[in-house]
Amino acid sequence: MSPPGGSVLSVSSRALVEACERLGLDTEAMLGSVEIRRRTLEDPDARIDAGKVRALWARAYELSGDPVLSLHAAEACPFGAYKVIDFMASNAATVGEAFRCGSRYFGLVNTAIRLPIDESGDPVTFDVVDEEGPHGVSRPYAEYCLATFLLHVRAGTGVGFPVRSVSFVHPGPRARAEHEWIFGCPEHFDTGH
């Protein structure tokens, strides 16, 4: 049973901590400050309370001073880390099918977030939505989800598909070179959707 507010597979938190370790941060103290144990983080099947995950991401940003830490975490997350979703992506007949499988089964990764796809128009849209509460999806977690999905679907399908644009409801970081490198398209911040 998931705690109220959801739970998150340890993969994203582990990738975040690995990015922080490369920056030389004291990750043991960081984990301790949000009451997450290292052995939980290292268990690929462990689930962490979503509130603790939000606290970990906030603390990592505070300590690192890296405005695009989420994108560095996405780059640190190897293909195969999300076992079921990455397996489905690598066996999908099309890029669209890989995204649909990821969207459909994302609840295995995070019970508090949904990744709906709208294929009714052109372009097709892929969204990151928090339905568990009023706090919404943070910019770092939205960036991480989108970047990880793009990187992993590209790795799994072997198709370097283009992205037309990426929009965030959050204010953008000062430096956007990393966004441009990963997404390869115009990014919009402070948008309504």
N, C-alpha and C positions, 0 to 999 in steps of 0.2 A: 504494500500500500504506500502510495506517495504521501509525503508530508503536505499539509495545506500550503499552497504556494508553489508546489512542484518540486521535482528533483531533476538533477542533471547528471548525465554520465560523466565520469572523471576526465574524459579525453581533452575537452577544451581547457579545463583548469590545469591539466598536466602540460599542455602546450604553452599556456600562459606562463607557468612557473619556469619552464625551460627557457623561454625568451627572457625572463627576468634573470635567470642564472647567467645567461650570456652577457647580460649587462653588469654582472658582478653584485647583484643585490643579495642580501641575507634572506634567502627564501625560507629558511627554517623559522626565522622570527616572523616573517610575513604570514606563513601558514598558521603559526601559533596564534597570531593576533586575530585570526578569523575562525579559530578552532577547527582547522582541517588537519588531519594527520597525514604524514608523508605516505604511510602504508596504504591509506585510502586512495590517495592520489595515484599511486603506482599500480593499483589494481584496475586493469582495463574494464572490468565489469562493475566496478563500484559506482554507486549513485551518491550524489552530494546534495544536500538541501539547497534549493535555488537561492534562498536568502544568503546562505554562506558563500555561494558562488558569486552573487552580486557584490558581497562585501570583499571577497578576494580580488575581483577585478578592480574595484574602487581603490583598494589598498595598493595594488600593483601599480596602478596609474599614479597614485600619490607618491610612491617611493621612487618610481623609475624616471619620472619627468619626460617619458617618451610619449609624444602625442599620438603616435600611431602604433603603440604596443600591440593592439589587437591584430594589426596586419602582420607584424613580426611573429605573433603567436600562430596565425594562420599559416605562415610560411614554415614554421617549425613543426607543424602537425603533418606527419608523414601519411602518404596514401596507405590505406589499410588500417589506420588507427580507429576509424569508425567501421568496424568489421563488417557488419551487415549492410550498411548503406554503401560503403565502398565496393563491396562484393557485387551488389546489385548494379552499381554504376558501371563496373567493368564488364558486366554481362548484358547490359542494355543494348538493344538494337539501334537506338538513336540517342542523341543528346536529350531530346525531349523526354524520352522514356526514363533516362537516368535522373533527370530533375523530378519527374512525377514520382518515381520510386522514393527518392530522398524526401520529398514533401510528404508522401503518404506515411512513411515510417519514421519521421523525425521524432515522434513521441517516444521512440526507444532511446533517443538521445536526451531530450529535454521535454518534460511533461508540462512545462509552463509556457512554452513557445510553440507557435504554429508557423509553417512555411507554405502559405497558400500560393497557388499558381492560377493565373487568370489567362486562359487561352482564347478568350472570346474576341479579342481584337488583335491589332498589329500595332505595336509589338506585344508579344506575350510578356506578362509581368510575373515576377517572383518576389514575394514579400516576406518580411519577418514581423510577426505579430505576437504580442504578449496578451493573452486573454485571462491571465490569473489575477490581475490586479491593476490598480491605478498607476503604478510606477512606470509602466511601459518598458520597452526594450532600450537599454542604454546604447549610445552611439558605439562604444567599443564592442559590445556583443553583437549588434547589428552588422558592424563592419566585419567582425570575425566570422559570423555565419555566412554572409555573402561571399567573402573572400575564400573561405574554406570550401564552400560548395563549388564555386567556379574552378578553383585549383584542382579539387578532387574529381569533379566531373570531367574536366579536361584530361587529367591523368588517367582516369578509368576508361574513357571512351577513345582516347588518342586523337580527339578532334579539338583543334584550336578555334572554337567557335567565337564569333564576335559578340560583344555586348554593346548595345546602343547607348545606354546611359544608366547611371546609378543615382538614386535620390535618397536623401536622408532627411528626416524631420528635425534632426539635431543641427546645431551650429557646426561648421567645419573646422578642422584644425588649421593652424597657420601654414604648415608645410603640407603640400599635397602630392609631392613627387611619388611617394609610395603608393598612393591611391591610383595615380596615373599608370604606374608600372604594373600593378596587379589587375586593375579593372580594364585598362586600355580604352577608356571611353570618357566622355564628359561626366563629371560628378556634380551633383547639385545638393546643396545643404539648405537648411531652414525651409524645407518644402512642406506642403500640407499633407503629403503622403509619401 
